[in-house]
Amino acid sequence: MDGLNRYCLLLIVGLVSSCSTYQPQALSTQPSLPDTIPHLVIDGQHHFPTLMAHPFDPTNGLDMDSVALVAVLNNPDLKIARDDAGVARAQAFAAGLLPDPQLAIARDISNTGGPGSVKAFSAGVSVDFLALMTYHANSEAEQAELKKIDLNLLWQEWQVVAQARLLYVRLTCAKQLQSLLESNRDLFVQRVNNNSVAVNKNLIGNDATLPDMAALQDVQRQLNELERQTNQNRHDLNLLLGLSPQAQVKLRDGASLPELNDAAIVEEIAHLPQRRPDLLALQSGFEAQDQRYRAALIAQFPALNIGFTRARDNTGVYSNGLGVTLSLPLLNRNRGNVAIEQTTRDKLVDEYQQRLDSANSDIHRILSERRINQRQLGEIQASLPHLTSMANNADTAWQKNIVDTLIVTGAHTTLLARQTEEINLQQAMLEQRVALLTLVGGDLPDQPNPEKN
């Protein structure tokens, strides 16, 4: 029996020595977001080859792709998402493992045996054969689940890239609008000051100053609102890029807006299930659930546990035994789990179809909105030269005392409104392009350039 004791002791020591050990870790009490863009390691571990190949030089300011690059590499939420993906991979890995064999050891500790008696013992090993029967289905489910985890992470990265591009568009367009409003504010400030001088000289009445004062207040109101929006977008961008609220992120101007090929984009809808990470993730999730459903069906069969036992009684007689444990599928029969897995699979089918239908609808809606915006933008741009000429003529006529202040103010206010609408439409069309990049995936088909043919 001493040999058995030594064997058990060595087995326990070996198992314990292979276990992980505890390592303490402290939590920080201070914010860790940097004030400047940190050094970023660009490698082949990411899913955006176009972004990763984009020239990156933050000293000269960030363009749209550079902003997206910093976001995908440094976004705090993505760092947590990657940690969560690691946990999910570990859980999927654990779900696909076979159960360990069961070892049972017993020893007689009584001292009541007669002369010549020895201490009895028994040792046995048993294996769950039902787990072996469901191993293939569970293993296939594990592989599909791992693929789903990576695709869900990729889709979350897509969302961060899209949000970074949207904030870039809003901030650069806000800068353009701010410049326009400030120039008009200066114009109306000058007119208000001139009117005040004229009132003091009794050249005009107080009522003649009201149109310019109202126009100045309206422009200032727009600037105040724009300042609040810009402040919010600045903070959102800093947080998205993993930077402190005090960080100053310089953005380059000039987001491009090439003509898109609507017909080619519509044709890409048929390929969405092979391009969109969220749709691919749902496909992998369905595959994993289908395998779990198969495993649940296999588990309807009687649970079979087979074990081998070697024993010695107190007279020193050794014996070998074979034990079989078989469940009787009379009441449970795993019907509950089968129903759960089947219903879950049906739910995934409906979720996938809804996501596909929603993507198709969103793409067509954005393309329709883009055509409306293009038409309206063309009408606005066609009217701007005429409105600019009217404002200039009104200024000239006012200086010659041919028209009153109301007409001049109205001409400049109308021009400002159309110019503001032009910038807003251009921003909307840029945002629509960003949305299409996310919905379709990858680069969008551009209209062929006749000059290149």
Summary of the structure (lengths in Angstrom):
residues: 453
radius of gyration: 36.6
end to end distance: 91.7
largest distance: 136.7
contacts: 1265
relative contact order: 0.12
helix: 66%
strand: 8%
